Amino acid sequence: MTRVHSNADIAVIPVRSWLQSCLAVIGPDLRGSSADATPEPANPGWIATLCLVVAMGLLLIVAGHGAGRRGDAVAPLLFWSGVVLAVVPTSLRIAWPNVARSERLFVLILLAEALLYLKTVYSPTGFAHHDEFLHWASAEDLATGHRLFLSNPLLPIASAYPALEIVTTAIVKLTGLSIFAAASILLAVLKGTLMAALFLFYERITGSARIAALACLTYMGCSTFVVFESGFSYESLGFVLCMLILAVEAASKDLVGREKSAALGLIALLLASLAVTHHLTAAFVAIYLGMLAALEALRRDVSLRLEARIAMGLTAVLAITLPLLWVMASGSSFTGYVGPVIETGFKTLMGKIFGTGIPPSEHLGAPSQPLGMRLTTLLAILLLSLGLATGFFRSLAMTAPPYLHAGWLPIHGILKRRWRDSRVVLLTVLACGFPISIAFRLTVNGWQIGNRMGTFVFIGVGLVVAVGIIHFWQGRASRGWRLIGPCAALAVIVLGGVTAASLEPIRGPYKVASDSQSIEHMGIETARWTKEWLGPGNRFTGDRVNRLLLAGYGRQDVRTKISEGIFAARAFRHDKLGSDELYALARSDLDYLVVDLRLTTAPPVLGFYFEPWESEQGTRLTAAELLKFNDVKGVTRTYDNGYLIIYNVRGLHGAP
């Protein structure tokens, strides 16, 4: 009997076909060929050519910064031409099939160091970014005071994590270089070490140098890679230690006997070093190794040795215990430092989602970038999302048992706790944090959470996107658009990491409350004047940028608060000094206030003059507010160059 299809059946057929097509796109089938089996030998001609091309790109970047300082309109053209010239050819070569393992690794390190230079040449003679000044002050304290754990009012928790300053000052003592020069050398070494550790980690867990190279290239698209992880900050050292720990742990998974014991000893040494280097990275490693031990205990694999399970559990215990012991021994308030940031970020995100509880500052809007930079960042996010969608189940399928290879059986096996490597499973799940980090970055108060999340989430994102490219987009036949398209997409992702890293990547003239763009000669010379004529160690407060300059160049004891519970911003706001503020100044131990009249010439680029959480965020300062100290009895003017004024407030101490 012939069946007659109804209109409902006919309507279901296209829907079913569309659903099958979607499942085929995101499905777990592994189509990629083993390009690592027959790679070409390293090509010295390509390596030399790329070195020359990168050098030309960096020269254009330097020219762009020079033009930006002069205010020339050609600055963006020079700068971005240099960035494209440095990034695109190297990215294409790294992503190209059948490239030798050694050549991929060399070009990866070349590109990573070029991106580091992109950040360094922004300010080639001194520190320029906010966190760098905080650690510079700590390093100077260690070098001159010859004591650890000296207080740092600008970043109190940093005194409990002195590893970066210890290494830097050791280089200073051995070489006689300045702290800035020693820090620049250290950062260059750390960046190369990071890429090598990241590559070896991916290669060990996937067995493929090609996947490892693509994963490293994807990681360079992280918004923190170009600037934040390249700055003189404790996370720059901490994250390198993190990847070394992950790489050593992955490399030692099949070792036995003395070799296994030696590997555990090295991991313990690295974990102890990380515990005194950076709190957040140590917390991530503890969570990672703890979850890895749990997955190893859960998975069903008769071939898994009891010795391996015990070693994994011991490693996790060390990763969790050592940071906790250090927190108790140093007395640092980790939760007090991180807790308010996380709480505020989550409240802001929930308010954004549900339309309730949005802080007033959220309505003021975030500082914006040029349209071209925003479009590049958006395109990179879309490409990353596409790579995650096509690589997620394929990444899980890579570690499923070999006998489960048809259809969705690999995923069924994973759900039945049958997998070969818990690291791949854990990193694949970690990649799910990418959309969450993007959501946080869309809010003003949650931006810091999203930015910090990206550093760790991208370890998983790199793996999943690389697997998606090799096993779906390129497949077994890497020809035509399947060859060029994914390579070009990876280049765009790296460029997106550059555009997302900074609001203003080109050095230009002075801008109000813009952190790095506000670091200029007048403020530096004023800070140096205080050191020469007032002596170091005086207690100062002022706006955010001048505090940094006074701490770094002036070696002053800089405060963010007038007294407990009263931030400096309250003393500078309003035309008259309120009774509460006057009382706080009288009871404080402050010596000087620094006033910068340039703050009145334009709105703050970052939205605030003093602190990100100040109550009157976005409200412009007036000259009357800043000059009101001229009429306060007991306050004298110590320094005045027309824009920057230093007021001596010692005469207020003890006043009723």
N, C-alpha and C positions, 0 to 999 in steps of 0.2 A: 504494500500500500504506500503510495506516495504521500509524504507529509507536506501539508500546506503551511508555510511560515506566516505567522500573524505579523501585524505591524509592530507589536511589542518585541517579537523575536528579532525582527530586522533592526530595531533601534538598539537592541542589546549587543548585536554583533560588533558595531564600531566601538562601543564602550569597552567591550572585552578585548578587542584588538589593540586599543589605545593602552589599556592596562597592561597587556602583555608586553607591549613595546617599552613602557616605563620600567617594568620589572627587568627587562633585558638590559636596559641602560644601567640600572643600579645593582643588578644581580651579582652573585658571587663568582661568576665564571672567570677563569684566568686564561686570557688569550695571549699574553705576552710571550715572546720568544726569549731564550736565554742568551742575551747579547754578551754576557760576561764570559761565555764559553770560548768565543773566537774573537777577541778584541784585536784591533790593530795595534802595532807597537807605538810607543810614544813618538809624537811628531815634533822634533825640535823646531822645525820651520814655523808650525802653528804657535808654539810656545813663544818664540822670539817675536813673531808678528803681534800676538796679543799683548805682550809686554810693551811693545812700542805703541800700540793703539791705546792702551790704558794710560801710558805716560802722556800721550797727546790729550786724552780726555782730562787728566788731572791738570794739565797746563791751562786748558780752557776754563776749568773750575776756578783755578787761582785768578785768572783774568776776570772771571765773572765776579769774584769777591772784590777785586780791586775796583772794578767799575761800580759795584754796589756801594762801596765806601765813598766814591766820588759822586754818587747819585746819578750816574749815567743810565739812560733808558735801555742801553744795549746789555746791561748786566744779566737779566733773565735769559736772553738768547745765548750768551756765552756760557753761563753756568749750566743750563739744562742741556745744551749741546754736549758739554763735557761729560755730564752724568750719563747721557744716552750712549756716548762713545765708549765710556768705561764699562757700562753695565751690559749693553745688548750683545756685542760680539763675544764677550766672555761667557755670558749666560747661554748663548746658542751653542758654543763649543762644549760646555759642560753637559748640556742636555742632549747633545748629538749622540746617536747610537754608535756602537763599535769604537769608542774612544778608549784608549788605554787607561787603566786604573790610576797609574802614577800621574798621567797627564791631567785627568779629572781633578785629582787631589791638589796638584800644583796650581791649576787655574782657579780652583775654589779658594785657596789661600790668597792667591793674587787678587781676586775680586774682593775678598773680605778685607784685606789690607788697604785696597783702594778706597773702599767705603769708610774705613777708619780714617784715612787721610782726608776724605771729604769733610769729616767732622773736625779733624785737627786743624786744617787750614782755615777754618772759620775764624779761629783765633790762634795764630801760630806762635805767639810770643807769651801767652798767658792763659789762665783758665777763663772760661766764659760762661759756663753753665752753672745753674744754681747749686746742685749737689756737690759740684767740684770744689766750690769755695768752702763748703762745710767740712769736707775731708782735708782740704788744704790747711785749714786752721788747726785741725787735729794733728796733722803731720808736723806742722810747725811747733805745736806744743810739745810733741814727743821729741823732736829734734833738739829743742832748746831746753826743755825741762828734764829730759832724760828720765821720765816717769810715765808709766802706763796709767790709763783710766782717769786722765785729767778731764774735768767737766767741759762740755761744749754746749753752751746755752742755745745755740742755733739748732743743734740736733743732739739732745741729751743722750739718746740711746746709742749713738755712735761710739761713745767712750767705752762701752762694754764689748765692742767688736773691733778691735784695733789691728787686725791682721793686715789690712791694706796699708795702713800707715807704717807698720813694722817693716814690711817688705820694701816700701818706697824709701824710708829713711835709711835702711840698710844699703840700698843702691847709692843713696846720697853719700853716705860715709865711705863707701868703697871707691867711688869715682870722683867725688868732689863736685858733682853736678848740682844744679839747683833742683828743688822739689818738682818744679814743672817739667824740666828735662828728664829727670828720673821717672816721673809718672808717664811721660810720653813713650819712653822706651819700654816700660813695663806694660803699658796698654797694647803696644804693637806685638809684644811677645804673647800676651794673653789672647789676643784676637786670633793669631795663628794657631795657638794651642787649642782654642775653642773649636775651630773648624776641623782640626785633625781629630779631636776627641769625638765630635759629633759625627764625622764621617765613619770612624771606626766603630762607633756604637751602632749606627744604622746598618753598616755592612755585616756586623756580627749577628744581629738578630734577623736579618733578611737573607744573608748569604749572597748578596748581590752588590757589587760596587756601583753599578748603574743606578739602582734604587737609592743607594746611599748618597750618591752625588745629587740626584734630583731632590731628595729630601732636604739636604743641606741648602740647596739653592732656594727651595721653598721657604726654609726657615729664615733666609735673608729678607723675606717679605714681611717679617714681623716688625711692627712699628717701633719696637725698642732696640732693634739690632744696630741701626746706624748711629744713633746719638746716645740713648740711655745706657746701653750695654758697652758703649765705647768711651764713656766718661770716667773721670777719676772718682769712682764711687765704689762702695764696698760690694755692690751686686756684680760689678764687672769681674772682680776676682771670685766672688762666691759662685757665680754661674759657671765659670770655668771649672772650679772644683766639683760642682754638681755633675757636669758632663764627664769629667774624668772618673768620678765614682760610678756613674752609670755604665761607662765604657769598660772599666775594669771588671765590674760585676758581671756584665754580659759576656766578656771574654773568658771569665773563670767558671762559667756554668758547667763545663764538661771536665774540669780539672779534678784530679784526685790526689790524695796523699800530701806530700810536702808542697807540691805546687799549689794545691788548694789552700793550704795553711798560709803560704806566702802571699797569695792573693787576698785572703781575709785580713792579713796583717796590713797590707797596703791600703785596703778599703777602710780599715779602722783608722789608719793614720790620716787619710783624706777626710773621713767623717769628723775627726777631732779638729782638723784644720778648718773645715767648713763651719763647725759649731762656734768658732771664735771669729768668723769672718762676716757672716750675714744671716740674720734671723729668718727672713722669709724663705730664702733658698734652702736653709737647713730644714725648715718646716716642710717644704715641698719634697725634699729627698726622704724625710722621715715618712711622709704619707705615701710616696711612691714605693719605697721598699717595704713598708708595712702592707700595702695592698698587694704587692707582688708576692710576698710571703703567703698572704691569704689565698691568692689565686693558685699558687703552687700547692697549697694544702688541699684545695678544693678539686683540682683537676684529676681526672681518672686516667692514669697512665702507669701501667705496671712496670714500664721501663725506668720510671723515675726512681732514683736511688734514695734510700733513707738518708744517706750522708748529705745529699744535695738539699733535701728538705731542711735538715738540721742547720746546714750552713746558711741557707736563705733566712731561716728564722733568727739565727744569731746576728746576721747582718741587719735585719730589721730592728732587733732589740737595740743594737748599737746606734743605729740611725735615730731612734726615738729617744734613747737615754742620754746620749752625749749632749745634745742641745739643751735638754731639760736640766741636766747637772750644771751646765755652764750658766744658764739663766739664774739658777739658785745661787751659784757661787759668786757671780758678778753683781747680783742684786738688780739687774735690769728689769724694767717693767715692760715686757714685750706686749702683753695684752693691753696695757694702758696706752701704748703707742699705736698699735694696729687696730684695736677695738673701735675707737670712735670713727676712724676712717671707713671701716667696713660697715658700721651701723649707719652712718650718714649716707654712704653710697647705696645701700640696700633700700633705705627709706626713700631716697630720691628716685631710684628705679621703680619701686612699687607705686610711688606717686605718679610717675610718668605713665605707667601702664594703666592704672585704674583712675587716673585723673584726680587724685586726692592727695593732699599732704605735700604738694610741691613747694619747696622753699622759695621765697621771693627771688632769690638770686638766680633761680632757674629761668625766670621769665626775662632776665636781662640778656640772654643769649650768650653763646660762647664766642670767643674770638674766631674769625674766619680766615680761610686761606684764599689765594687766587683760584679762579674757577678751574683752570687747567690742572692744578694740583689736586683739587677735590675730585675732579672727574677721573684722574688717574688712580687715586685711592679707591674710589667707588668701583672702577673697573677691576682693580686687583682683588677687591673683596668678592665681587661676583665670580671671578675666575676661581678663587679659592673655594667658594661655596660649590661651584660646579665640580671641582676636583674632589671635594669631600663627598659629594653625593654619589659620584661614580666610583670612588675608591673605598668607601666605608666597609661594605660587605666583602669586597675583594680582599681588603686587608685582613679581615677575619678569616677568609677562606684560605689565605696563604699558610696559616698555622693549623688548619684543620687536618685530621689524619688523611694520609694519601688515598686510602680506599674510599673516602667520601669526596667524590669529585663531580658528581652529576647533579645538575639543577641546584636546588637549595639545600641539598644534603649537607654541605660543609657547615652552613649556619645551624642546621639541626644538630649536627655533631657538637658545635660550640655550646649550644644551649644544654646539651647533655653532658657538659663539662669534659669534653674530649678535645683537647688542643695540644699542640707540641711545644709552644713557647708562650708563657704567660706575659712576657714583655710586649709582644705584638698585640695581644688582647688588651692589655692595660693602656698602651699608647693609642690604640684605636678608639677606646672609650674616652680617653683624655681629649681627643680631638673634638668631641662633642661640646667642649667648653668654648669653642671658637665663637658661635653665635651669642653666647652669654657675654663674653668679653666685648663683643661689638655693641651689644645693648648697653652695657655700662659706659662705654666710650661716648654714647650719644647724650649723656647727661653731664652737667658741669661738675657736680659733687661726686659722681661715680666714675669720672674719667680715670682717676688714679688707679682704681681697682681694675678696670678693664685693661689699662696699659700694663700694669704689673702681671695680670693674668696671662697676657699675650706671650710673655717671655717663656712661660712653662707650657702653656697650651700648644704653642707652635711646635714643640717637640713631637707631639702626636699628629698635628696638622701636616708637618713635613712628610711623615711616613705615609699617611693616607693619601695625600695628593700625589706623591711619587708612584704609589701602587696604582692609583687610578689612571695616571698617564701611561704607564707601561702596559697595563693589562686591559685597558679599554680604548684610550684615545689613540695610542700608537699600535698596539696589538702586535700580531705576528708580521704584518706587512707595513713597515714604516716608510711609506712613500707618499709623495704629493703633500696634500694638506695634513695628513696624519703625521708626517715628519716635521713640517715647518710649523704648523699650528701650535702644538704643545710646547715646542721650544720657544716660540714667540710669546706664548702665554706666560711661561716662567719668567721671561725677561720683564714682562709687564708687572708681574707679581713683585719682583725685586724693586722695580721702579716705584711701585706702590708703597713698599717699605720706606723708600727715601722720602716720598711726599707725605707719608703719615707720621714721619719721625719728628717733624718740627714745623711750627707755624711759619717761620721765616728762615729758610735754609741759606739764603744769600745775605752776607754781611752788608749792612747798610748804615746810614747815619743814625744818630741817637733817636730812640723812640721812648715814650713815657711808659714806665712800668711794664717792660717787655723782657725782663730778665737778661738774656744774652745780648739783645740789641740795645740794652741800656748800659752795658759795660763800655765805658769810653774814657778818654784821656782826662777830662776834667774831674770826674769822680775819683779816678785812680790817683791823680796828683793830690787831691784833697786828703785822701786816706793816707798817702805817704807823708803829707805835711803833719798830720796828727802824730805819726810815729816819731818824726824827727824833732818836732817842737814841743809836743805834749808828753812824749814818751809812750811806750806801749803799756797795755794793761788798764787804761782808763775805761770806765763803765759808760758805754754809749747806747743810745737807741735812736731809731729813725725809720725811714721807709725800708722796704725789703731789699732793694738793690744797694743802697748805701750801707746797710748793715753788712752785706756780703763784702763790699770793698773795704770797709773798716776792719772787718775780721781778718781778711786776707792780706791786703797791702798795708794796713795800718797796725795790725797785731793788737787791736783793741779788744776789750772784754765787752762783747756786744750782747744786748738783751732784747728779747722780744716783748717783755712785759715790764711795766713800770713797777708793779708790785704784784703779789699773788692775786690772780683773778682779774687783773686790769691790764689789757694789752696796750701796746704803744699807740695804736691807732686812735684811742680815745683822747689822748693828749693833743693830737694834731687836728682833730675835727672840731668844728664850730668856731665862731668868731671870738668867743670869750672862753677862758679857761674855767671850767666848772669847778665847784667846790670839792667834789669827789676827786677829780683829777689833780687839783692843786694839793689836796691832802695827801694823795698817793705819791706825788712828786716830793713833797716835803718829808714824807716818811721813808722814801726809797733811798738807795745808796747810789743812784745815778749821778754821774759827773757832768755829762754833756748830752745835748740833743742836737741832731743834725737835721737841717731843713733844706730841702731842694726845691727851689721855686720853679724849676722846669716842670715839675709835676702839674702845675696849673695851666700849662700850655696846650694840653690835649687830654682826651680821655685815656684811662689806662688800657693798654693793649690786652693784657690778660684779665682785665675786669676788676682789678684791685691794686691798691698801692702798698698795703702793709701785709695782710694775711689773706689767704683764699677765703676764709670764713668770716671776714669782717662784716658787721651788720649793715654797713652802708656801701656795700659792694656796688661798683658801677657809678656811684655819685662822684662828680668831679670835685677836686679840692679847689679852693680859692686862695688868692694871695693873702686876703684878710685872715683866713684861718691859720696860715703858716706863719704870718708875721705878728700874731697876737702876743708872742713872747716878748716883743719890744716893750710892752706896757706892763709886764709883770714884775713887780718889785722883788728884787733878789736875783733876777736873771740878767746876766751880762752877755754881750756878744764878743766871742773870742776870735772868730774868723768870718770873713765875708769876702767872696770874690765876685759878687754880683748876682750869682745864682745859688751857690751853696753857702749856707750860714751855719755856724756852730755856736750854740748857746751853752753857756756855763750855768748849770742849775744848782751848784753847790750852796749858793746863798739861800736856797729855799729850805735846806735841811734844818730841821728843828724849829721851823716857823710854825706858829699856831694855825 
